[in-house]
Amino acid sequence: MSEKRRDAIPDRAQVRSQVFARDGYRCQAASLFLDVRCFGNLTVHHLTKASQGGTYTPDNLVTLCARHNDLIEERPTIATALGLVRRPHG
């Protein structure tokens, strides 16, 4: 891997820590899914998936518990309406 490309790869642990701190170490979907309690470890969720051009940067990540992350993967239309998923433009 070239040095330039290596420098462009974010320190994932550092980015994850920044996102957790910014979000107060709390699942950001808990108040949106009132009928579903948080469960499982916290994780970072891409608002725009990496496969669709999303980056591993704080502005594209949000803290979710494992349960809400699974719900969002299962129900992408609801997640989009709640602002927890972004669709790429174009």
Steps between C-alpha positions, in 0.01 A plus 500: 500500500634840410589746776248752366218244516605385848482860624144530365373207711354629827601359837176310552538471878556873530202585277280258694603661830423846360153391385418332834613811692306735272185289544539478877565124492127447431302338224370781280198297391363429848261796496393425141392139558292545814369143494843338479749518785874521447686174520857394427826679463529843345618517143551766237253504214568648156236753393615444142626145457862452403384302196315812385794735551461574871812571699620390842491854637305646793264695273387173338477291817256481790501295821241222517448198722521163328122452509418832333776448246338167406156664475635765267658238277166312491284812440693744281195706404422577864863577567508741205189679629662535844820641350714203598573407140603727216462409138778606265418774254496430128 
